[in-house]
Amino acid sequence: MLRKIPGPPYEFLFGNSLKILCSSADLMKLRREFAKTWNGIYRIWIPTYGAVIIFNPEDIEAVISDLQHNGKSNLYLLFKSWLQDGLLMSKGSKWQERRKILTPAFHFKILHNFCGIIEENSQRLLENLKLTVGQPINIVPVVSEFTLNSICETAMGTKLKENGSAGKTYKEAIHSLGSLFMRRLSRFYLYSDFVFNLSPCGKEQQRHLNTVHNFTKNVIEERKVYADTHGLQINDENLINDEDVVYKKRTALLDLLISAEKDGLIDRQGIQEEVDTFMFEGHDTTASGLTFCLMLLANHKEVQDNIVSELDEIFEGSNRSITMGDLSKMKYLECCIKESLRLYPPVHFISRALTKTAILSNYKVPSGTMCHIDIMELHHRADLFPDPEKFDPERFLPENSVNRHPYAYIPFSAGPRNCIGQKFAMMEMKITIAATLREFELEPVTLPTDLVFIADLVLRNQGPVRVKFVKRLD
């Protein structure tokens, strides 16, 4: 059945496994070549599994809108040692129970409380940028530090120590894990856990896992100590001063997990799984989105000027802090963020397990097949987005979006397993970009044509992404 689907020719015994035995940058190029060769669907065979890759909206809707296909594919087993059975990895009743526990953490009223924290963190980001005014800087580590601090203070209710090394070490370990996972994916002889764990890659992964798990364990223990001392006052915004540290009592995601543990709805291991999942997904994906959006704005002065004009109308020359009410007025900025996420989706592919035979692009795909959804290629289809490589925020004006297929644009996935934190991510990106453009004019250094993407869990450039920040004149 799979052979009837177009795709690269098989090699005896090895299928397509030797074809993907290449560097991470070459793997991304190969993926784009395949997408140009076969329109919307193709298949690959790597002993011992077959997979179809889809990137047309009708097929994607058929897979991710169907609850029977809501389980992640075996591909995700490669990083199960890291995220265990958290919300990203779990399925069935366990996924539904966890989603129910965690959903309140992203309620509008809770996000309203978090707005102030992100605004405060964005101001610290601006202070760091002021030290580099007029100089080309690599924004990747700067933005990543900001998003890690933000997810810790909001969802985890814990403030990282300034100038501490733990956060930096954690971020470096995350990046290393991503490259190790993709290296393993492209080398079929490392699929066996037994072989992989004995290999140098497996031993390196274990070192990084120890770093990541120790960091998140400390975050959990710190919040538990606070909860034992002060209690979990859900939705209470009073301030408590304790040894020069100001705690804000909010419904942090971690508070919900601790409360659920007290109610017997989750155990200690479950908390660890979810904290590992949200610490990674809550900072790394948003950092990727912010990085590429700032780079694009630096390269498109007219778009940047339009955003500034919108901000001038909202703030009327005032230097007051950004509020939740302001965010709903930033309609053009939202279009710019959406277009950036179209061009450079941080989560550029997802994968599902087909638990029943499916009809995709008129091909019968057997149950048990892995189905990879190529979000990057979906977002670059010329029939859905004319002149797809062009940065054009007006694509997302209401009048230009009305006839678009609902599954043509899915930076946060879609269907029942869509991203639980997408409103949080959009809020964080809006606040950060607005605060930055109120203070600085962005000038280009890295051009879109300079980007060389590497195969990773999150979309990354092979080298630095540089932007120049120039003080905006009053």
Disulfide bonds with the S-S distance in Angstrom:
none
